[in-house]
Amino acid sequence: MLFEHDNVNALARKEKAQHYAGDTIHPSTLEIMYELGILDEFLKRPHQQVTELGGKVGSETVTIADFTHLPTHCHFLALMPQWDFLNFITEQASRCPTFHLRMQAEVTDLIEVNGTVGGVRAKTPHGTLEIRASLTVGADGRRSVVRERAGLKVIDLGAPMDVMWMRLSRRPTDPPQTLGHFDRGRILFLINREDYWLGAHTSDCRFQAADLRTPESLICAFVIPKGTADEIRQRGLEAFRQEIAALEPFLQDRIAELGDWKQISLLTVTVDRLARWYQPGLLCIGDAAHAMSPIGGVGINLAIQDAVAAANLLGPKLRQNNVTESDLEAVQRRRSFPTRATQRFQILIQNNVIRKILGSDKTLSAPWVLKLLQRWPVLRRIPARVLGLGFRPEHVKAR
Ligand SMILES: Cc1cc2nc3c(=O)[nH]c(=O)nc-3n(C[C@H](O)[C@H](O)[C@H](O)COP(=O)(O)OP(=O)(O)OC[C@H]3O[C@@H](n4cnc5c(N)ncnc54)[C@H](O)[C@@H]3O)c2cc1C
């Protein structure tokens, strides 16, 4: 859609997303959908609208961000399973006659033509596929084959935690809002998706998409110190169940549903970025250029912002078949500040909040910043702006 006048060949490795990596669609992305004329269609699809983000610190319930005053068409954050969102985007893109999507095509290598990347080789169920292109965009995520084959240097910024994911059933009497609970060395996120909860205990859980679609269930994300998943497993399943139930006592009546470690998946968290996002004929964007932490749930939005910036800067050049290295460098320059600023913010939270919580066995109380947000609700507009719009939001340029 962003490159609608150009011939776009998109390759995707799988038929469906294979594990949970975010459901959040922020106001900045909703605004891009508005600019592309597809927002109304998107809002007809099943989703949840979250106007405020909050959590629980110890026994105190706190509200952190209020999206209702943002200068955007949507004053909320939308929650939609990532595979539903990807299906929606590919359906909309398929309306452009120049867009061609091949599923089950796994990029394995780059094609080099006179020192320039001239396309990719991919493995498909029908054999090897070669796609020639004047520009190859690596948007293949944090374990990017494209960046690895190109030999681009990765700067690892580190992450102190991992996430354990699991599913529990949901009851009509459960609390309604999406919340994170921080207390005594533990962090638990529960995302209410109406027919199920999505949660994460922070240490590498992989959920099968089919599991997440089961109605009347609740999925949880439990945050753990990096590399401690084996230790947690050794303490036994009952100890793990009780840790979860101690954080959210309303889960006690169904915690026995976790009957096997196979029901609990581990997702490792990585934060890194490339020193250089490009090479002649190649550009990396999204997590392939800068793997994001789940903190703030902003990675999907940042990846989309990169795509908009790339289309704005490269679209006219592509039409003249004249994309130079300095054009690619311009994309990195444009997106470098928001990437660095967001990662800096994530690392600040990781090191000053997450690491401290995971390393403490004391009952927590809300820090002064959160107390201020409760006393002066108007201040909740600041985190809403940072999370909802991010740094340097992009806009679709008229073509
Ligand atoms: C535990 C966890 C929770 C998170 N929660 C959130 C959240 O709630 N909200 C949020 O905004 N962000 C979240 N993030 C961050 C977010 O997942 C990423 O920042 C975001 O998905 C990056 O988007 P992307 O398109 O660059 O990469 P991805 O979403 O990883 O997409 C890459 C795509 O490329 C495909 N692919 C990979 N290799 C190949 C290949 N060789 N050939 C062809 N295709 C290939 C993959 O199958 C995938 O479809 C979370 C991250 C983690 C680790």
The ligand as an ORCA input file, in Angstrom:
! r2SCAN-3c Opt
* xyz 0 1
  C       7.548    -11.292     24.417
  C       7.382    -10.128     23.491
  C       6.186     -9.438     23.524
  C       6.027     -8.314     22.704
  N       4.858     -7.610     22.786
  C       4.686     -6.543     21.990
  C       3.446     -5.816     21.989
  O       2.516     -6.123     22.741
  N       3.326     -4.779     21.136
  C       4.325     -4.395     20.285
  O       4.165     -3.423     19.527
  N       5.489     -5.078     20.247
  C       5.688     -6.135     21.056
  N       6.873     -6.813     21.014
  C       7.901     -6.403     20.049
  C       7.413     -6.810     18.660
  O       7.127     -8.207     18.636
  C       8.442     -6.511     17.552
  O       9.109     -5.305     17.802
  C       7.697     -6.430     16.202
  O       6.975     -7.630     15.970
  C       8.682     -6.182     15.064
  O       7.999     -6.266     13.843
  P       8.761     -6.781     12.535
  O       7.724     -6.744     11.447
  O      10.013     -6.017     12.345
  O       9.203     -8.268     12.850
  P       8.290     -9.537     13.163
  O       6.997     -9.143     13.737
  O       9.164    -10.482     13.901
  O       7.973    -10.119     11.711
  C       8.973    -10.738     10.934
  C       8.266    -11.598      9.923
  O       9.240    -12.129      9.013
  C       9.022    -13.522      8.875
  N      10.322    -14.136      8.592
  C      11.341    -14.348      9.450
  N      12.375    -14.927      8.808
  C      11.993    -15.066      7.524
  C      12.615    -15.612      6.375
  N      13.858    -16.109      6.431
  N      11.936    -15.619      5.195
  C      10.672    -15.097      5.111
  N      10.027    -14.572      6.190
  C      10.685    -14.569      7.360
  C       8.455    -13.987     10.225
  O       7.762    -15.217     10.075
  C       7.549    -12.811     10.558
  O       6.292    -12.944      9.959
  C       7.066     -7.925     21.819
  C       8.261     -8.646     21.765
  C       8.430     -9.736     22.595
  C       9.737    -10.486     22.541
*
